[in-house]
Amino acid sequence: MTRRTAWTAFQVGCTYIGTVVGAGFASGQEVYQFFGRFGDWGYVGIPIAILIFSWIGYRIMRLGRSLNARSYHEVNSYLFGPAVGRVMDLVLMLMLLGVTVAMIAGAGELFRERLGVSFWLGAGLTLVVTYMTLFRGMNGVLRANSVIVPIMVSFVMFAFIRSLALQGTHAPFAASRFLNHGHPVLAGISALIYSALNVSLAAGVLIPLGADISDSRALRLGALGGAVGLGAMLLAVTITLFAHYPQALAYQVPMGYIASRLGTLWQWMFVFVLWGEIFSTLVGNVYAVGAQFAGGSPKKMPTVTAVILLVALAVSQIGFANIVHYGYTVFGWASLTMLAALLWPRAALPDA
């Protein structure tokens, strides 16, 4: 493997992780709801998620490469046909816009609650940085994630190791057994829904990413590396939450409470990491929606991106909690349709 292939695979893996990981993951609530609440059975769901992320992620990028697709429209047309494909375009666009609005609302709330400044300042600053990043196109998406994602992973792993040192290695196992009231089938379904939702949301970035990168080995290794990285983070956050059970789960942002236990410096680091995860997801989602509206035209992207961000800022007044509560579950079930279509056997496409 050449150094160029290794670097490209690293960028692909970081972009995959950055697009999937958002405010819900960073807060700890998303991980607890989909995995932790099942106790020991939650650990079983994590390998399922890794397999789906790895296999389906690579399949989506390969479709983007084979179809030379610049947006999810071409892939939806291939998977579902022109008529149903247009319906899936609309569903996926609404999902991406919904999460985009949630990320902007989350950024505003983060600045208001943690830094004591206005919602509008936090949301507006995040919009400006996002626009400047997307002005560079896919290259901007790759570079941003190559910096932010290693920092996010490092923070999660440090919190994991430090929590075990403070609470003792026995604490997470005692908590997971106490929470062991879930059913293994339900834990598996929950992991499936989580994976389907996040792969579908990442598809808007993975598809044009596959079209832009000609090295199929880099795509395969990137999908595998991204999936393993996501799985490691899921496991680390789950064990960290168990190590601080039940105190951490009394908070809306459990990882914020855990960061406060690690010291002042790590509280500030958590704010930066949470914003970084919001930013990385926002960049990926806005790029995906923009590519759809712009029809793959680079000249239209700056204007389309600006309009999307301004509309999302206006809608963000609905509130972060309401969007996550009502939208994410519906999005997850809708994503199973795309997952089923990707798994359906069909004639193989030749490599582009």
C-alpha positions as CSV (number, residue, x, y, z in Angstrom):
1,M,0.0,0.0,0.0
2,T,1.4,3.4,-1.0
3,R,1.6,6.4,1.3
4,R,-0.9,8.2,-0.9
5,T,-3.4,5.4,-0.5
6,A,-3.0,5.3,3.2
7,W,-3.5,9.1,3.6
8,T,-6.6,9.0,1.3
9,A,-8.0,6.1,3.3
10,F,-7.3,8.1,6.5
11,Q,-9.2,11.1,5.1
12,V,-12.1,8.9,4.0
13,G,-12.3,7.2,7.4
14,C,-12.2,10.6,9.3
15,T,-14.9,12.0,7.0
16,Y,-17.1,9.0,7.6
17,I,-16.7,9.3,11.4
18,G,-17.2,13.1,11.3
19,T,-20.4,12.9,9.2
20,V,-21.9,10.2,11.5
21,V,-20.9,11.7,14.9
22,G,-22.9,14.7,16.0
23,A,-24.3,16.5,19.0
24,G,-26.4,13.6,20.0
25,F,-23.4,11.3,20.1
26,A,-21.2,13.8,21.9
27,S,-23.8,14.4,24.6
28,G,-23.9,10.7,25.4
29,Q,-27.7,10.6,25.2
30,E,-27.8,9.0,21.7
31,V,-25.3,6.3,22.7
32,Y,-27.3,5.5,25.8
33,Q,-30.7,5.4,24.1
34,F,-29.5,3.1,21.3
35,F,-27.0,0.9,23.2
36,G,-26.5,1.7,26.9
37,R,-30.1,1.3,28.1
38,F,-30.0,-2.4,27.2
39,G,-27.2,-3.1,29.7
40,D,-24.9,-6.0,28.7
41,W,-26.9,-6.6,25.6
42,G,-25.9,-3.1,24.4
43,Y,-22.4,-4.5,23.8
44,V,-23.8,-7.0,21.4
45,G,-25.3,-4.2,19.3
46,I,-21.9,-2.5,18.7
47,P,-20.4,-5.3,16.5
48,I,-23.6,-5.2,14.5
49,A,-23.1,-1.5,14.0
50,I,-19.5,-1.9,12.9
51,L,-20.4,-4.5,10.3
52,I,-23.2,-2.4,8.8
53,F,-21.0,0.8,8.8
54,S,-18.1,-1.0,7.1
55,W,-20.0,-3.0,4.5
56,I,-22.8,-0.6,3.6
57,G,-20.5,2.5,3.8
58,Y,-18.1,0.9,1.2
59,R,-21.1,-0.2,-0.9
60,I,-22.4,3.4,-1.0
61,M,-19.0,4.8,-2.0
62,R,-18.5,2.2,-4.6
63,L,-22.0,3.0,-6.1
64,G,-21.0,6.7,-6.2
65,R,-17.7,5.8,-8.0
66,S,-19.4,3.4,-10.5
67,L,-22.2,5.8,-11.3
68,N,-19.9,8.9,-11.1
69,A,-22.7,10.3,-8.9
70,R,-22.4,13.9,-7.6
71,S,-25.5,13.7,-5.3
72,Y,-27.7,11.0,-3.8
73,H,-30.2,11.5,-6.6
74,E,-28.3,9.2,-9.1
75,V,-28.0,6.5,-6.5
76,N,-31.6,6.6,-5.5
77,S,-32.7,6.4,-9.1
78,Y,-30.5,3.4,-9.6
79,L,-31.7,1.7,-6.4
80,F,-35.5,2.5,-6.6
81,G,-36.1,3.5,-10.2
82,P,-37.0,7.1,-11.4
83,A,-40.4,7.4,-9.7
84,V,-39.7,5.9,-6.3
85,G,-36.2,7.4,-6.4
86,R,-37.7,10.9,-6.5
87,V,-39.7,10.1,-3.4
88,M,-36.6,8.8,-1.6
89,D,-34.8,12.0,-2.7
90,L,-37.4,14.0,-0.9
91,V,-37.3,11.8,2.2
92,L,-33.5,11.9,2.4
93,M,-33.4,15.7,1.8
94,L,-35.9,16.2,4.6
95,M,-33.8,14.0,6.9
96,L,-30.6,15.9,6.1
97,L,-32.3,19.3,6.5
98,G,-33.8,18.1,9.8
99,V,-30.5,17.1,11.2
100,T,-28.9,20.3,9.8
101,V,-31.5,22.4,11.7
102,A,-30.8,20.3,14.8
103,M,-27.0,20.9,14.6
104,I,-27.5,24.6,14.2
105,A,-29.9,24.7,17.2
106,G,-27.4,22.6,19.2
107,A,-24.6,25.0,18.4
108,G,-26.6,28.0,19.5
109,E,-27.7,26.2,22.7
110,L,-24.1,25.1,23.4
111,F,-22.9,28.7,23.3
112,R,-25.8,30.0,25.3
113,E,-25.6,27.3,28.1
114,R,-21.9,26.7,28.4
115,L,-20.4,30.1,27.4
116,G,-23.1,32.4,28.5
117,V,-23.5,34.2,25.1
118,S,-26.5,34.6,22.9
119,F,-28.0,31.8,20.9
120,W,-27.7,33.8,17.7
121,L,-24.0,34.5,18.2
122,G,-23.2,30.8,18.6
123,A,-25.4,29.7,15.7
124,G,-24.2,32.6,13.4
125,L,-20.5,31.9,14.1
126,T,-21.0,28.2,13.3
127,L,-22.8,29.1,10.1
128,V,-19.9,31.4,9.0
129,V,-17.2,28.7,9.7
130,T,-19.3,26.1,7.9
131,Y,-19.8,28.3,4.8
132,M,-16.1,29.1,4.6
133,T,-15.2,25.4,4.8
134,L,-17.8,24.3,2.2
135,F,-16.5,27.1,-0.1
136,R,-13.6,24.7,-0.8
137,G,-16.0,21.9,-1.8
138,M,-15.2,18.2,-1.0
139,N,-11.6,19.1,-0.3
140,G,-12.8,21.4,2.5
141,V,-14.9,18.6,3.9
142,L,-11.9,16.2,3.9
143,R,-9.5,18.6,5.5
144,A,-11.9,19.7,8.2
145,N,-12.6,16.2,9.3
146,S,-8.9,15.2,9.1
147,V,-8.2,17.7,11.9
148,I,-11.4,17.6,14.0
149,V,-12.0,13.8,14.1
150,P,-8.6,12.8,15.7
151,I,-9.2,15.4,18.4
152,M,-12.7,14.0,19.0
153,V,-11.5,10.4,19.2
154,S,-8.6,11.4,21.6
155,F,-11.1,13.1,23.9
156,V,-13.5,10.2,24.0
157,M,-10.6,7.7,24.7
158,F,-9.1,9.9,27.4
159,A,-12.5,10.3,29.1
160,F,-12.9,6.5,28.9
161,I,-9.5,5.7,30.4
162,R,-9.7,8.5,33.1
163,S,-13.2,7.3,34.1
164,L,-12.0,3.8,34.7
165,A,-9.1,5.1,36.7
166,L,-11.4,7.3,38.9
167,Q,-14.4,4.9,39.3
168,G,-12.6,1.6,39.1
169,T,-12.8,-1.1,36.4
170,H,-15.6,-2.9,38.2
171,A,-18.0,0.1,38.0
172,P,-19.2,-0.2,34.4
173,F,-19.8,-3.9,34.7
174,A,-21.9,-3.6,37.8
175,A,-23.9,-0.8,36.1
176,S,-24.4,-2.8,32.9
177,R,-25.7,-5.8,34.8
178,F,-28.1,-3.6,36.8
179,L,-29.5,-2.2,33.5
180,N,-29.8,-5.6,32.0
181,H,-33.5,-5.4,31.5
182,G,-33.5,-5.2,27.7
183,H,-34.1,-8.0,25.3
184,P,-31.3,-9.1,23.0
185,V,-33.5,-8.9,19.9
186,L,-34.5,-5.4,20.8
187,A,-30.9,-4.5,21.4
188,G,-30.1,-5.8,17.9
189,I,-33.0,-3.9,16.3
190,S,-31.9,-0.7,18.1
191,A,-28.3,-1.1,16.7
192,L,-29.8,-1.8,13.2
193,I,-31.9,1.4,13.3
194,Y,-29.0,3.4,14.6
195,S,-26.7,2.2,11.9
196,A,-29.3,2.6,9.1
197,L,-30.1,6.1,10.2
198,N,-26.5,7.2,10.3
199,V,-25.4,5.5,7.1
200,S,-28.3,7.1,5.2
201,L,-27.4,10.5,6.5
202,A,-23.8,10.0,5.6
203,A,-24.7,8.8,2.1
204,G,-25.0,12.4,0.9
205,V,-21.3,12.8,1.5
206,L,-20.1,9.2,0.9
207,I,-21.6,9.1,-2.6
208,P,-19.8,12.1,-4.1
209,L,-16.7,11.2,-2.1
210,G,-16.7,7.8,-3.9
211,A,-17.0,9.6,-7.2
212,D,-14.1,11.9,-6.4
213,I,-11.6,9.2,-5.3
214,S,-10.5,6.7,-7.9
215,D,-8.5,4.5,-5.6
216,S,-11.0,1.7,-4.7
217,R,-8.6,0.3,-2.1
218,A,-8.5,3.6,-0.3
219,L,-12.3,3.6,-0.2
220,R,-12.5,0.1,1.2
221,L,-9.9,0.8,3.9
222,G,-11.5,4.1,4.7
223,A,-14.9,2.5,5.2
224,L,-13.3,-0.2,7.4
225,G,-11.3,2.3,9.4
226,G,-14.3,4.6,9.8
227,A,-16.5,1.7,11.0
228,V,-13.9,0.5,13.5
229,G,-13.3,4.0,14.7
230,L,-17.1,4.5,15.2
231,G,-17.4,1.2,17.0
232,A,-14.5,2.0,19.3
233,M,-16.1,5.3,20.2
234,L,-19.5,3.7,20.8
235,L,-17.8,1.2,23.1
236,A,-15.8,3.8,25.0
237,V,-18.7,6.1,25.5
238,T,-21.0,3.2,26.6
239,I,-18.5,2.0,29.2
240,T,-17.8,5.6,30.3
241,L,-21.5,6.2,30.9
242,F,-21.7,2.9,32.9
243,A,-18.7,4.0,35.0
244,H,-20.6,7.1,36.2
245,Y,-24.0,5.4,36.6
246,P,-26.4,6.5,37.9
247,Q,-25.3,10.1,38.4
248,A,-24.4,10.9,34.7
249,L,-27.8,9.7,33.4
250,A,-29.6,12.3,35.6
251,Y,-28.3,15.0,33.1
252,Q,-29.5,15.8,29.6
253,V,-25.8,15.9,28.6
254,P,-24.2,13.0,30.5
255,M,-20.8,13.5,28.9
256,G,-20.8,17.1,30.1
257,Y,-21.2,15.9,33.7
258,I,-18.4,13.4,33.2
259,A,-16.2,16.1,31.7
260,S,-16.8,18.2,34.8
261,R,-15.5,15.3,37.0
262,L,-12.2,15.3,35.0
263,G,-11.4,19.0,35.8
264,T,-11.9,22.5,34.5
265,L,-9.6,22.1,31.5
266,W,-11.6,19.0,30.3
267,Q,-14.8,20.9,30.7
268,W,-13.6,23.4,28.2
269,M,-12.2,20.7,26.0
270,F,-15.7,19.0,26.0
271,V,-17.3,22.3,24.8
272,F,-14.8,22.4,21.9
273,V,-15.3,18.7,21.1
274,L,-19.1,19.0,21.2
275,W,-18.9,22.0,18.9
276,G,-16.5,20.1,16.6
277,E,-18.9,17.2,16.3
278,I,-21.8,19.6,15.6
279,F,-19.6,21.3,13.0
280,S,-18.4,18.1,11.3
281,T,-22.0,16.8,10.9
282,L,-23.2,20.1,9.7
283,V,-20.5,20.4,7.0
284,G,-21.4,16.9,5.7
285,N,-25.2,17.5,5.7
286,V,-25.1,20.9,4.1
287,Y,-22.7,19.6,1.4
288,A,-25.1,16.7,0.6
289,V,-28.2,18.9,0.4
290,G,-26.3,21.6,-1.6
291,A,-25.0,19.0,-4.1
292,Q,-28.6,17.9,-4.6
293,F,-30.0,21.4,-5.2
294,A,-27.0,22.5,-7.3
295,G,-27.2,19.4,-9.5
296,G,-23.5,18.8,-9.0
297,S,-22.6,22.2,-10.4
298,P,-19.6,23.7,-8.5
299,K,-20.6,27.3,-9.6
300,K,-24.0,27.1,-7.9
301,M,-22.8,25.6,-4.7
302,P,-21.8,28.8,-2.8
303,T,-25.2,30.4,-3.4
304,V,-27.1,27.2,-2.7
305,T,-25.1,26.6,0.5
306,A,-25.8,30.1,1.8
307,V,-29.5,29.8,1.2
308,I,-29.6,26.4,3.0
309,L,-27.8,27.7,6.0
310,L,-30.0,30.8,6.4
311,V,-33.2,28.7,6.1
312,A,-31.9,26.2,8.6
313,L,-31.0,29.0,11.0
314,A,-34.5,30.4,10.8
315,V,-36.1,27.0,11.4
316,S,-33.7,26.2,14.3
317,Q,-36.0,28.2,16.5
318,I,-38.1,25.1,16.9
319,G,-35.5,23.9,19.4
320,F,-32.8,21.2,19.5
321,A,-34.6,18.9,21.9
322,N,-37.9,18.9,19.9
323,I,-36.1,18.2,16.6
324,V,-34.1,15.3,18.1
325,H,-37.1,13.8,20.0
326,Y,-39.6,13.8,17.2
327,G,-37.4,13.6,14.1
328,Y,-34.7,11.1,14.7
329,T,-36.9,8.0,15.4
330,V,-38.9,8.7,12.2
331,F,-35.7,9.2,10.2
332,G,-34.3,5.9,11.6
333,W,-37.2,3.8,10.4
334,A,-37.2,5.6,7.0
335,S,-33.5,4.8,6.7
336,L,-34.3,1.0,6.8
337,T,-35.8,1.4,3.4
338,M,-32.6,2.5,1.9
339,L,-30.7,-0.1,3.8
340,A,-33.0,-2.9,2.4
341,A,-32.5,-1.5,-1.1
342,L,-28.7,-1.6,-0.7
343,L,-28.8,-5.2,0.5
344,W,-31.2,-6.3,-2.3
345,P,-29.3,-8.4,-4.9
346,R,-28.9,-6.9,-8.3
347,A,-26.5,-7.0,-11.2
348,A,-23.0,-5.7,-10.2
349,L,-21.8,-2.4,-11.6
350,P,-18.4,-2.3,-13.2
351,D,-15.8,-0.2,-11.5
352,A,-15.6,3.3,-13.0
